Amino acid sequence: MEKRKVIIGSRESRLAVIQSEMVRDFIAKNNPDLDVELLTMKTTGDKILDRTLDKVGGKGLFVKELDKALVDGRSQLSVHSLKDLPMEVSEDLPVLAFSKREDPRDVLILPEGVKELDKSKPIGSSSLRRILQLKKLFPDMECKSVRGNLQTRLRKLDAGEYSALVLAAAGVKRLHLEHRISRYFEVNEILPAAGQGILAVQGKAGEDYSYLDGYGDADGACAALAERAFVRYLDGGCSSPVAAHAILDGDTLTLEGLYYVERTGEYFKEKIQGERSECERLGEELAKRMKETYEVAKA
């Protein structure tokens, strides 16, 4: 009898494929009756590399083609880096599971063989969230946009275009490039993007996804929901520098958020703590409190 086929949609970058293979391997191992394959595609976000994301439509550019494949039935699942998934997800294409979190921190990577930062060249980062926080850590250095997948960025770095790159530790580790990491930024130095280090598995409403049983991670889901609720309340897409990071300790969730006041160019960080069962409410409450404190009060 022919095996039932499950097709996972993935961006075609090496990192996206590795992440999709992690989900594929879980399903295959736990469901030997299934034939699990990847369908890779270049998304609009992968094609437009000459402009920053906020100029061309934000995070949705990385999921449009994957969503279409789900709707058309060409794939049954999509695997995303959660930080690339838009805050508003269609009810027709729900997130089915959040993975266990990899290291959520950002890291500094120097050119191959280099030990010290060359202050005459810029630090490469396309994220306004990172750039804002880097200015406090390296006030005498310029930050410049760098687009493309992780390997493309590393090539530009090693070719001498930048003094360093700031990247997510999770992606660097999943590509087995830990040896390139010069330093880790603790979350009190650079607050990570909401969902950084977590994978989201998306599917189509009404389908049977029992083959994913056991994949989702409760702590990953809780952190994801809290962080995304914070950003969603502030309507933070790619263009607005927002950050949120949750830490779970038993039943207690501590969420730290970064709020940027566009009018003044200042940013602020604050924390909230509460029951993990109220993760989304805590995210919204922190966002509301910070918005009222820093935007309304100082208008």
N, C-alpha and C positions, 0 to 999 in steps of 0.2 A: 504493500500500500504506500502511496506517495505521501511524504511528510507534508504537514501544513506549513506554509511559508509565512514568515514574519519579516517584513522589510523595514529597516531603520533608516530614516532620512538623516543625512549629515552634511554639514559644510565640508568642502573638500580639503581644507587645510590639514596639515599633519596632526595638529593638536585636536581639531574637531573629530578626525577619524579615530585617534587613540581613545578619546572620550566615548565615542559611539561604540567602539570595540569593547570597552569596559562593560557597557550595558548588554551588548550582544553576547559576550562571554558568560555573563550572569544568567541570561535567559537560556542559552544553549546548555549550560551545565545543569540547570534545574529543570529543564524541559527537553529531554533527549528526543521526544517525539516531534519537535519543531525544527524546521530548517530556517536559520536566522541569517539574513544577509544585510549588507549595507548598500544604500543608494546615495552616492555622493553628488553634490551639485555646487556650483559657484553661485553665491547669492549676490544681490545687487551691492550689498555692503562690501563684498570682496572685490567687486569690479571697480568701484569708484574710490580711487586711492589718492586723488590729487586735492581733495578737500576734506576738512574735518567733518566728523559725523553730524554735528549740529547744523552744518550748512546744507546737508543733503537729505535730511529726514530722520536722523536718529536711529535708535536701536532696531526699529521695525525692518530696516533694510537687511538685517542678517537672518530674518525668519520668514520673509514673504514667500520665497520659493519653497521652503520646507513646509510651510502651512498649505500651500497649494497642492503639494504632493499628497499630504494627508487628506485634504478635501476630495481630491481626485481618486483616492484609493491606490495611488502608486506606492505609498508607504503606509505602515500601520503605526509607526512611532517616529518622533523626532527627538534627538538629544541636543540640548543646548547648554552652554555655560550660562548659569542662571543670570549672571550680571549682564548678558546680552539680550535677555528676554524682555520685551516691553512690559511695562507695569500692568497694562490692561490686556488680559488674555481672553479671547473669545470663549463663550460658554460651549460652543460647538467643538472647541479644540482644548480641552482642559489639561492642566498639568496633573499627571497621574502619580508622580513620585518625585521626591527630592533625594539626592544621594547623601551619603555621609560626607562631611566637609573635609576637603584637603586643606592644607595650610592657607589661611585667609590673608596673610600679610602681603605687602608689596616688597619687592627686592630691587637692589641696585646692581646693575651688570656693567662691568667695564669692558673695553675692547680686549680681545684675546691677548694675553701676555702682559697687560698693563696693570700696575699696582696702585697708581695714584690718579685722582681726578685731574684732568687737564682743564683748567678754568678758562682757557681761551676758546673752548668749544661748548656748544649748548648740551644740556641734558635732554634726551629725547623722550617725550611723552605727549600723547594726544588728549589726555584726560585733564579737564579743567580741575577736577577734584584733586588729582595728584599735583598739578602745577601750583595751585593755591598753597598747598601744604609744603611743597618743596621750597617755595620762596622763603619760608621761615627757617627751613633747615639749611638752605644754601642761598643766603640773601645776595651774594655777589655773583651768582651764576644765572645765565639765560636758560630758559626752557623753550624748546622748539618742537612743533608737531612732528610725529613720525607715524605713518600708517603702514598697513600691510600685515601679513601674518607674522608670527613670532620669528620664524627663520629669516624672513625678508628684513625685519627690523635688526636682527643680529648681524646680517650681512652689511647693512648700512652702517652699523656701529663699527664693525671690524674694518670697514673701508675708510674709516676716519672722519665720517660726517658728524659724529657726536662724541662727547666725552664719556657719556654713559647712557644707559636706558633704565627706565623704571618700569617694571613689569609685575604681573601677579605671580607670586611664588607658586601657586597651584599649577599654572600652565608650564612653568619652567621645570617643575618636578615631574609632571606627567610626561614630559618629553625627555626625561632623564638627563637634564642639563644642569643639575644642581652644582656641578663643578664650576659653572660660569658665575655663580652668585658671589658678589663681593661683600654685600651686607644685607641683612634683613632689617626692614623698618618695622619697629614694634607698632601696635595699633595706636599707641598714644603719640606716635610721631606722625604717621600717615594713616588716617582712618580709612579702611578699605571700602570699596564699592559694595552696595547692598548685594548680597548673594555671592560674593567672591569666594571661589573655592568649591561651590556647590553646583552639581549638575541637575538640570530639570529634564524629566522625561515627559513628553507631551503626546497626547493621542487624540482620538476622535470620540465624541460623546456617543454612548449607546453600544460601543463595541466591548467584547469580552477581553479583559486584560489580566485574567487570573494568572497568566504566566509570569507576571511581574511581582507576584506575591513574595514578600520578603526582601525586595530590593530597597524600598524606601527606608530612610533613616529618620527616626522620630526627632532627634536633636537638630538634624539638618533642616527638616521641615519647619520646626518651630522657629529657628533662627531666620530662615528664609521668609516666613510669613510676617514676622515682626519687622524685619528690615525693609521688606517691600511695602508694608503698610505705611511706614514712616515716609518713604520716598513717594509713594502714590499720593498721600495726603498733600505733599508739597508740590505735586505734579512734576516731579523731577525726572526728566528724560536724560538724553545724552548732553543736551546743551546746558543744563543747569547743574552746577557742581554740588551734588548732594552725596552724603555718605552715611552709612549706618552699619553698625556691627553689634551683633548679639552674642553674649556668652551665657551658657547654661550651666547651672550648678544644681544638680538634683531637680527640684521643682521650681527653682528660682531662675528668672531670666533677667539679665542686666543688659540694657540696650543703650548704646551711645550713638548719638546722631550729630551730623555736621550740618549747620544751616548757614547759607550764604545770603548776605544782604546785597542785592545787585546795585542798589542806589549808592552804597558807600564802598563796596568792594571788600567789606570785612566779612569774616566768618567766625562762627561760634560753635563750641562743642558742649553738649550736655548729656547727662545720663538719666535713665529711669529704671526702676527695679520693680518686679512684681511676680505674680504667679505665671508659670509657663503656659498654663491653660488659657491665659488672656493675651497671648503673644501679639495678635493683630491690634487689639485695643491699646496695648502699651505703645506700639509703634505710632498709632494715630495720636495718642495722647501727648507723646513727646513732641511730635511734629507740630501739633496745635499749640502747645505751650511755647515752643521756640518761635513759632511764627508770630504769636501774639506779643511775646517779650521783645523780639528784636526788630520786627518789621513795623507792627502797629504802634508800639510804644515810642519808637524813635522816628516816626514819620513826621 
